């Protein structure tokens, strides 16, 4: 188990994964806020909102998987 720094391609992948994770988490938070109508009686398209939340959750899981894969691979080297 080495504590050597990440190689350049791995570092870029980590940065990319972290950007995706951060953007997706921010977007998820924004989508969830839309479940509360801005005013009483305002229409909310829950079907579209559900699809958006699912997509955000998928992107978060994808970014997390990328990070786990990279860190696991680095630990084995």
C-alpha positions as CSV (number, residue, x, y, z in Angstrom):
1,X,0.0,0.0,0.0
2,X,1.9,3.0,-1.3
3,X,1.2,6.6,-0.5
4,X,2.6,7.8,-3.8
5,X,0.8,10.7,-5.4
6,X,-1.9,10.0,-8.1
7,X,-0.6,9.8,-11.6
8,X,-1.6,12.6,-14.0
9,X,-4.4,10.8,-15.8
10,X,-5.8,9.5,-12.5
11,X,-5.7,13.0,-11.0
12,X,-7.6,14.4,-14.0
13,X,-10.2,11.6,-13.6
14,X,-10.6,12.4,-9.9
15,X,-11.1,16.1,-10.6
16,X,-13.6,15.3,-13.3
17,X,-15.5,12.9,-11.0
18,X,-15.5,15.4,-8.2
19,X,-16.9,18.1,-10.5
20,X,-19.6,15.7,-11.6
21,X,-20.4,14.8,-8.0
22,X,-20.5,18.4,-6.9
23,X,-22.6,19.6,-9.8
24,X,-25.0,16.7,-9.5
25,X,-25.4,17.2,-5.8
26,X,-26.1,20.9,-6.3
27,X,-28.6,20.1,-9.0
28,X,-30.3,17.4,-6.8
29,X,-30.7,20.0,-4.1
30,X,-32.2,22.5,-6.6
31,X,-34.6,19.9,-8.0
32,X,-35.8,18.8,-4.5
33,X,-36.6,22.4,-3.6
34,X,-39.0,22.5,-6.5
35,X,-41.3,20.0,-4.7
36,X,-42.5,22.9,-2.6
37,X,-44.5,25.2,-4.9
38,X,-43.5,28.8,-4.8
39,X,-47.1,29.8,-3.9
40,X,-50.1,27.8,-2.7
41,X,-51.9,26.1,-5.6
42,X,-49.1,26.4,-8.1
43,X,-48.7,23.5,-10.4
44,X,-45.7,21.1,-10.0
45,X,-44.9,18.6,-12.7
46,X,-44.0,15.7,-10.3
47,X,-43.4,13.3,-13.2
48,X,-40.7,15.5,-14.7
49,X,-39.3,16.4,-11.3
50,X,-39.0,12.7,-10.4
51,X,-37.1,12.0,-13.7
52,X,-34.8,14.9,-12.9
53,X,-34.1,13.6,-9.4
54,X,-33.5,10.1,-10.7
55,X,-31.0,11.5,-13.2
56,X,-29.2,13.5,-10.5
57,X,-29.0,10.4,-8.3
58,X,-27.6,8.4,-11.2
59,X,-24.9,11.0,-11.9
60,X,-24.0,11.1,-8.2
61,X,-23.7,7.3,-8.1
62,X,-21.6,7.3,-11.3
63,X,-19.2,9.9,-10.0
64,X,-18.9,8.0,-6.7
65,X,-18.2,4.7,-8.5
66,X,-15.5,6.5,-10.6
67,X,-13.8,7.7,-7.4
68,X,-14.0,4.3,-5.7
69,X,-12.5,2.6,-8.8
70,X,-9.7,5.1,-9.0
71,X,-8.8,5.0,-5.3
72,X,-9.0,1.1,-5.3
73,X,-6.7,0.9,-8.3
74,X,-4.2,3.4,-6.7
75,X,-4.1,1.4,-3.5
76,X,-3.2,-1.8,-5.4
77,X,-0.3,-0.2,-7.1
